[in-house]
Structures are given as C-alpha cells and as structure tokens.
Amino acid sequence: MAQTRNGQIFGPPNFPYIFEMAFDVSDNLEYAGFAATGVPTSTPAWKIMKFTYSGNNLISGRLANAGEYDQIWDNYLSLDYA
C-alpha cells in the first residue's frame, strides 16, 4: 500500500479514499485524515485521527467527532479529539 504526505490516492487500484498526514518534529505521524477521492481539504467530509506518543512509542490514537466523516482537514489542529 503506497501512502503519501500530500493527499495522493493510497491503497489498491480503485480504492476510493485519499489520505492526508501531518508529522511532528520527530517525524512521527501526529495526524491522519481520510476522505473520499477528490474531496478538498476544506470540505467537511474527513475522518481525522490524532496520535499521541511517549518518546517514539505510539500510546494512543483519538478520533475527532467519534470518527465521523464530517471534519475539515484544514482545521485538524483546532479539533477536539476524544
């Protein structure tokens, strides 16, 4: 499965999702967002997750709004994650 940092399609052929990622200063994946292919990052149609680390060890992943596809990727820094 190929993944990118800039909204490219990932997964097998005809996989209908795009994937956005944001990394912390240690290059750990800190935020990940999923949406249908072609959805702009400014549209409220994203599922966004925030990852928490202890050092370089992943300790949790939390979803914005219970994991609904109703978030805006461009706002990932200001969302509430539970």
QUINORSUL-V312796 format. One record per helix or strand. SS is the DSSP state (helix for helix, strand for strand). FROM is the first residue (numbers start at 1). TO is the last residue. If there is no record, write none. Layout:
SS&FROM&TO / SS&FROM&TO
This chain:
strand&9&9 / strand&17&23 / strand&29&36 / strand&46&54 / strand&57&64 / helix&65&67 / strand&71&71 / helix&73&78 / strand&81&81
